[in-house]
Amino acid sequence: QKGFPAPKATKTGTTIVGIIYADGVILGADTRATENTVVSDKNCQKIHYLAGNMYCCGAGTAADTEMTTQTVA
């Protein structure tokens, strides 16, 4: 078997995806904020603009991501 063992998946109930390709980067995220099995916010931004080509993404860390974005931006 080649390569390395895949890391164990962790389920937080939310999703962020980043894809790097030849001409750039694509970021995608759902908009749900959850607390255990309860959806606490159906329209939560998880991709935050910081500067011209800099974004901050966070899933499972809504308050921390928001504070970091406000501090840096």
N, C-alpha and C positions, 0 to 999 in steps of 0.2 A: 504494500500500500504506500502511495506517495503522498507528499504534502504534510499537512498538520491536522490534528483533530479539530473539528468545528467546535466553537464555544457553545456552552449550554445556553439555550434560549431562555430569556427572561420575559415573562408576560406582564405588561403594565396596563394593557387595555387600550393603548394609543399607539400611533404609528408615525414615524418620520423616516423618510428615505432620501438618500443622496446618491446621485449618479454622476460620475466623472466621464466625460467623453472628449474627443479630440478638440472640439471647439468651445468647451465650457463645462458648466456644472448645472444640473437640474436638482432642485430641492422640492420635496413634496411632503405634505403632512395632512392628517385628518384634523377636524376642528373640535373633537370631543375632549372634555376634561372629565376624568373619572375619579371617584373615590371608592375603592373596592369595586362593588358591582353597580354602583349608582353613577349615572351620568350627571355631573354637577353643572356642566356648562356645555351647550351644544354649539357654541360659536367662539371657541377659544383659539386665539392666534398662537401658533407654535413656531412660526418663522418670523423673526424680528429683524428689521433693517437696522444696521449699525452705521455703514458708510457705503460709498459708491460700489464697492465689490465685496462687501463684508456683511454677513448675516449670522445671527445666532439662532440655533434651533434647540428646542427642548421638549421632551416628552416625559411626563412623570415628575416634572420639576417646575411647574408653572410659576410659582412665586419667585423662585430663585432666578429663572430665566428672565422674568419681567424686571426684577431689580438689577440684574447684570446689564440688561439692555438699556435701562434708564441711566445707569452709571456710566457706561461706555459711550453711548450715542451722544 
